[in-house]
């Protein structure tokens, strides 16, 4: 694959970014994909390694060595066909996936791994630029109707696969636009929403029907129903459709039960991020939560926390600090110990590089303020002893905090949806559905399936696409007795 000696001749070339002073002026993407010449050399680095662990390291099992070789030879159109054979939306993963495939790259054992993500980004952007990405409507109709609840990557992947298998697919989304957390969870500077709009247009041409501002379920708390204008009960879907797929996100955020949590200025990350995305889309947002001129503290060291950092800096925060409960990870992983698995190591995002004070092994003790508004965060250092977290004596300290954003992960899907459909749940509150056996992704409820975060819990976009594709095949088999859809 690639050039036989390419991995010895050429160094890894990462994608470049616009400098922070430029990119902080707007919410546009700032990653510059590889030039044709750079992509050729990066494709040349792919080894003929015999057993490509990158393929198994990728949740959608991308056939990575094949399209690396094709890029090396300049055959982008065939590379795109192979890329699309396993991944419906490489423009999403090419931008926001953390690339577990690269951690599994054989070259990565003792050298810099092949730049798989940057090559994927290059291939799909070439495809759109040359109008190679076109609708693929089915040549026949099965007469079967399928409802999909949730329009994130799992719901979209399932919808596209099932429509191409000849089924009539309707996607229900509670928000006012299609995309789920792709639309309102990921900032525009990481992924502009035109990429979603192009795919929606393609899928509509393939026969998929989208219905927005529709809440499916019953007995919802008021904050879940913010943007929905219509509610549909599960029994209506079960009566009108031959199968239902639950593909919503893991939307219940982990809370911070400390004194002062009720103060104004303390918000979940997903109360903060979607509003800026709506403003970027041209909406007028009343009482938008903004970081302008404020001392922002982000609690949680993951991707969502990083997104809060980048958004806060673009809004003009006076300062941004982010801390994590766990100890600081090592700067480099022990490859001999962890390869080909996803390693624990220090990861610095583009948002961190734009300005952020980071800290680890810090726990929040309480929040303080005046007049009902937060002003300070009182924290302490922690360490782990005998498997338990304990406070370091005399380590308490205070931080200025006008805006505190809680980005500590998500615990489960919206329970009212699962309860309304009467599906069994696992110990974490997710829809219980196995990926093994004859009825993969099937829940305990008749003709109701579950995929993505709704089934597996908080995870990556690429895992959601995998589950959506596999669930689509399971539904096709359920309805037709057999399926030609890829698994």
Secondary structure, DSSP 8 states (H G I E B T S, - for coil): ---TTHHHH------EE--HHHHTTSSS--EE---HHHHHHHHHT----SS-HHHHHSTT---HHHHHHHHHTT-HHHHHHHHHTT-TTHHHHHHH---HHHHT-GGGGTS----HHHHHHHHHHHHHHTT-------SS----EEEEE--SHHHHHHHHHHHHTT-EEEEE-SSSSTTTHHHHTS-TTTS-THHHHHHHHHHHHTT-EEE-SEEESSS--GGGGSS--EEE-HHHHHHH-SEEEE-----EE----SBTTTSBTEEEHHHHHHHHHHHHTT---TT----TTSEEEEE--SHHHHHHHHHHHHHT-SEEEEEESS----SS--HHHHTTS--------HHHHTS-EEEESEEEEEEEEETTEEEEEEEEEEEEETTEEEE-TT--EEEE-SEEEE---EEES-HHHHHHHT--B-TTSSB---SSSSSTTB-SSTTEEE-THHHH-S--HHHHHHHHHHHHHHHHHHHHS---S--
